Amino acid sequence: MEVGFTEQRGQLALLVQRGDQTDKKLDEHETRIDALERNRWPLPSLAAVASLSALGVTVWQALAR
């Protein structure tokens, strides 16, 4: 009976260790994803600036004639 309890304790310790490793990996992945999201190009903002610039140039050229 003692051998069974020892085996169960070992299995539980292994499960706890794996859970801790999984939590650590998840935290590392979240940190990396946050860094990637912060450093990405703000494409919608750049598209809006480009379109407004094109509109401004078009209006300027139309008024110059």
ABEGO torsion letter per residue (X at the ends): XAAAAAAAAAAAAAAAAAAAAAAAAAAAAAAAAAAAAAABBBAAAAAAAAAAAAAAAAAAAAAAX
